[in-house]
Amino acid sequence: MKRLIKRMVVSISSRLSRTRVGEVVAQSVLASAMQKTVAVSHQGVDIEFTTPNPLLHWRATSFASKEPETLAWIDGFGEGETLWDIGANVGLYSLYAAKARRAKVFAFEPSIFNLEILGRNIALNELTNQILIVPTALSDQSGFAQMNHSTTEWGGALSSFGVDFGADGKDLPTEISYQTLGMRPDELVDSGLLPQPDHIKIDVDGIEHIILRGASELLKSTKSVLVEINEDFTAQRDLSDSYLKSAGLLLMGKERSIFTASAGSKTPNVYNQIWARAD
């Protein structure tokens, strides 16, 4: 039903935009939506988010409550350390790390639908010198592959690169696909294009284990990793565990978001795992 309504709205908007008046109205509505923002504060850190649709408004208003373990992990960084935010989406945690810990952040986000909002959020918070956008997918090999999206909404998630499955290891319903470049994390560091990260956050809805395989060398010098793992997706769980342990990292804890842990959740066993080196 939601997709049907969306198609109807798009169809009506398309017809209206073909007239001069309709085009002016459509542009005015879009410009007005892009001016909407939500300001949030956590631990004395103030952040402003662009919120042109309900999903982005929810992401902003749930910022402090959705994944408190991620914010606490970031609070433990040394000041000025380097974070790779892999699957940055619209930059919630990139922005917090840059503001709270003065981190140098490399925000990896290949979605053409999220990049505009990510860029707007960085500019809105005057962090263009601290957060660098890397509009490239990551994988265990470098080259072009299919990027599949289950939604075209700003702020949407549940996409995949180079595979046809989603966060649960099952077929991903796809609304739009295109070919884009993916890179192996180790190659980015070996070539000198990017610096060795102190910390890595990976939330890419299904290919976490594939990215970890492509980062086998740089993981050996990484201080900590926060990775989202669906423990019902056994291949992802077991392979990720193996790669992280081989790099000398130890599982320090795992937490579910309040939404994942809620009754009736479709993904009750999705955890943010935090791995680090023993002191």
N, C-alpha and C positions, 0 to 999 in steps of 0.2 A: 504493500500500500504506500509506504514512504517513497519508494522509487517511482511509483506511478504518479504521485502528487508532484514529485520533483520534475519528472518529464513534462507534465502539464504546465507547470510554472515556467520551465525553460522554453517550451513551445510558445506559450503566450508572450513571454518576454521577447522571443526572437521575432515574432510577428509585429509586436509593437515597435521594436527597434528599427524596423524597416521604414517607418515613417519618421519625418523630421521631429514631430512632437514626441513620438515614442522614444526616439533616440535620446533626446534631451532629458526626458523623464528617467530613462534607464541609467544614463550617466550620472544624473543627480542622485538617484537612489544609491548607486554604487559608491559614489564619492562620500555621501553621508554615512554609509555603513563603515567605510574605512576610517572615519574620524572617531568611531566609538572606541573607547579604551576603558580598562579596568585597572585601578591601582591596588596593589596588595603589599602587605608588610609582613616579614617574618624575621624574628631575632634582630629587630632593628634595621633590617634591610628593606628598602622601598623599591618596588619594581612596578613598571607600568606595561600593560599588555594591550596590543591591538586586538579588538574583539568584534569583527564585522558579522559574525554568525553565532548562533547559540552554542555550538560545540566549543568555539574559542572562548566564549564567555564562561562556560563551565570549566574549561581547563584553567582559566585565570582564577576563578573563585574557589576552586578546589585545590589550588596550588599547595597550600600549607598542610592540607589534611590527607591528600591522596596517597603520597609516598613520603611520610615523615622520615623513614629510614634513609632515603636518598639525600634528603636535606641534611640529616645528621652526619652522613658519610662525608658530604662536601664540607661541612663545618670542621671536620678533622684534618683537612688539607693544610699543608704549610702555606704561608702567604706567598703568592707569586708563582706557585707551581703550575705545571702544564696539565691540562685536562683534554682528552679526546672524548667528545660527546658524540658517540656513534648512534645515529638514529635520533638526532636532536629535535625533530619535529619542528615546532615553532620557537624553540629555544628556552623553555621554562628553566631548565637546570643549568644551561649555559649561562643565562643571565644571572642566576643566583650565584654560581661559582665565581663569575667575574666580579660581581659586586661585593659578595661576602668575604671572599678570600683573595681578591685581586688576581685571580687565576688567569693565565693565558689559555684561552679556550679555542680549540679547533672543532667547529660544529659541523659534523658530517650529516648532510641531508640531501638525498638525491631526488626527492619528490618535487616535481614542478609545481605542485599545488601548495606546498608548505614553504617553499623558498621565499616567496614574496613576503609572507607574514613574518618569517624568521628575520629577514632583512629589515623590515619595518620595526620589529621589536628591538633589534640591536641599535638602530638609529634613534628610536624613541628614548632609549635609556643612555644614549651617548657613550656607547661601548664599542665603537667601530675600530678602535686601536687594540682592544683586548680580545674580541671575539672574531675569529676569521672563519668565514663560511667555506666549507669544502663540499661543493655540489656533486659529489661523486659517491657511488655505492662502494662498499667494501666486500671482498670475497676472498677465496683461497687461491685465486688466480686473476691476473690482469687481462682485461679485454672487454669487448662489448657483449652485453647479454640483455635478456628481456626484463624490463621493469613492469611488474604487474600491480595494479591498484584495485582494491575492492571498493573504493570510493573516490570521488573527485572533490570532496569537501575540503575547504581550508581547515587545517588542523587534524585531518583524518589520519588514521593509522591502518594497520592490517594490510601491508603491501609486501611484495617479495621481489628479490633480485636474483636472477639466474636459476630459479627453481619454480615449480608450480604449486608448492604447498605453503600453508600459512603457519601461524603460531602453534597450532595443534598437530602439525605434521600431516594434515589432510589437505585435499584439494582446496585451493583458494578461489572463491567466486571472484571473477575479475570484471571490472567495469571498463577499464581502459589499460592498454599496454603500449610500450614503446621500447626501442633499443637505446641503451645508454652505457656509458663507460663505467666499469668497475675496476678497482685496484686492490692489490694485495697489500695489507698494512705493512708488512716487512719491507716491501719494495719502496714504499713511500719514505721510510726512514733510511734504508740503505742508499737510496739515490740522493739523499740530502734535501728532498723536497719539504719534508716535515721533521720536526724535532722528536726525539724520544719522549713519549708521554710519561709523566709521573703517575697519572691516574687515568683509567679508562672506564667509561660508562657505555654499556651496550644494551640497547633496547630496540630490536629490529623485527620483532614478531616472527621468529621462526628460524632465521639463519645464523643465530648467535654462534653455534658450534662451527659453522663454516668460516666465519670471520676469525674466530679464535685459532683455527687451523692455519689461516693465512698470516697470523700474528705470532707464530710460535717463537720466533727469535726475540722480537721486541718485548714480549711478555716476560722474558727472563730478567729484564731491567726495570719493569714496571712495579711501582710500590703497591698499588691496589687496583682491583677491578670490581665494579658492580655490574652484574650481568643478570638479565631477566631470563629465567629458565622455567619452562613448563615441564614439571616432573612427570606428567602423563605422556609426554613426547620423549620416549626413552632414549632414542638415538641422540637427540639434542642434549638430554641430561647427562648421559654416560660419556659422550665424546667431549663435551665441555668440561666435565669433571677431570677427564684424563689430560686434556691440554693444559688446564690451569695447574694441576698438580705437577706435571712435567716441567713447568716453568718455575717451580719452587714456591708456588703460592698455596696458602692454606685457607680453607673455608672458615671464616670468622663468625658467620651468622647468616640467616636468611629471614626475610619478612614478606608477608603478603600485603598488598594495598587493602584499604578498608572495603573497596568495591569488589576485589577479587575474593576476599574472605567472607563477604556477605552471603546470607542464605539465598539459594537459587542461582548463584553465579555459574556461568557456563565454563569458567576456567578456575575452579577452586584450588588447583595445585600449581598456580603460577607464582613464583617467588622471585624477589630481588635477592640474589646471592651476593654477599660481599666477601671477596678474597683479598688477602694481604700477606705480606711477609712477616714471619715471626720476629719479634723484637730481639 
